[in-house]
Amino acid sequence: MAKSRYSDEFKKQVLEECRQVGNASLVARRHQISRHTVNGWMRAERLRGSTEPLPRDEADRSKELERRLNRLSEENDQLKRIIAEKELELAILRDLRDTANPR
């Protein structure tokens, strides 16, 4: 397996910048790398959930998968709480809208 020219931190930085800017070609040009390389990183992140490869050792691999699963589970719980708060806000606003005189 060939050694990557780019560090995982650099890949994360570029991918985060792509998400913020919304244009992978522009970000690739800014960092003087091929847009195909950036698109490959984006594809790998979508497929694996991360740009970091999993360890080859079975024990380390399962620990890493468990760590990633826990992180995603925590993020999912946080997003569910945010959605619940927004739904409550919407319900309150709908009630206020439907009242004849909200004051």
C-alpha positions, -999 to +999 in steps of 0.1 A: +000+000+000+014+034-010+021+060+016-003+090+013+013+123+005-012+142+026-017+139+063-051+130+078-053+164+094-048+181+061-075+160+045-099+168+073-091+205+069-097+204+031-129+185+035-142+209+062-134+238+039-153+221+010-183+218+032-181+255+042-174+268+007-196+243-011-172+241-041-146+213-041-129+226-072-123+260-057-108+246-025-086+222-045-073+250-066-066+271-034-045+242-020-029+234-054-042+198-055-062+180-080-100+182-077-101+145-084-080+140-053-104+160-032-134+142-047-118+109-039-114+120-002-150+131-002-161+097-016-140+079+009-154+099+038-190+091+026-183+054+023-162+049+055-175+078+075-139+091+079-108+097+058-088+077+083-083+041+074-092+014+099-063-005+116-053-039+102-051-056+136-085-072+144-086-060+180-076-025+172-100-025+143-130-034+165-119-008+192-118+019+165-152+008+151-167+009+186-152+043+192-166+057+159-200+041+166-201+057+201-192+091+186-219+088+160-244+076+186-237+107+208-240+130+178-273+113+168-286+119+203-276+155+203-293+160+169-324+144+182-325+168+212-320+197+188-349+186+166-371+181+197-364+216+208-371+230+174-404+211+172-414+225+206-405+260+194-426+255+163-456+242+183-454+273+205-452+296+175-481+279+159-502+283+191-493+320+192-502+324+155-536+308+160-547+328+190-569+358+182-549+383+203-515+369+214-508+399+238 
